[in-house]
Amino acid sequence: MFDLTAFQRDVLYVTAGLDRPSGQRIKSELQKSIDRITHGRLYPNLDTLVEQGYLSQGQIDRRTNYYELTDQGESIIVDRRRWEDSYVDIDAMS
């Protein structure tokens, strides 16, 4: 869970909330919270997450891929959320 960068975790979270998003859709969603995301930042991180087994990649058409969270990717998100919850009680902060 700690071998990922914050940006890679953000990519996983966004991907988990969408149905087979393309890289461009992931980029658009991330840009709602992160000012500028370049092609050179996003796609190497997507490739790394696929190589590490957190995402799977498929093809929409000859130029467009989609991404899905794998069981391993889901597990790392769940583990991270449990770890965060063990330190931060959101209800107590409200």
QUIPENOR-V512151 format. One line per field, one symbol per residue. ss: DSSP state (a for helix, b for strand, c for the rest). phi: phi as a letter, one per 30 degrees, with the letter a starting at -180 (. if undefined). burial: # if it has 24 or more other ideal C-beta (glycine too) atoms within 12 Angstrom, else .. Layout:
ss->???
phi->???
burial->???
//
This chain:
ss->cccccaaaaaaaaaaaccccbbaaaaaaaaccccccccaaaaaaaaaaaaacccbbbbbcccccbbbbbcaaaaaaaaaaaaaaaaaccaaaac
phi->.cdcdddddddddddddbchddedddedddddccebbcedcdddddedddddidbcbbcdbdcbccbbddedddddddddddddddcbcedddd
burial->...#..##########.#..###.###.##......#...##..##..##...##.#.......#####...#..##..#..............
//
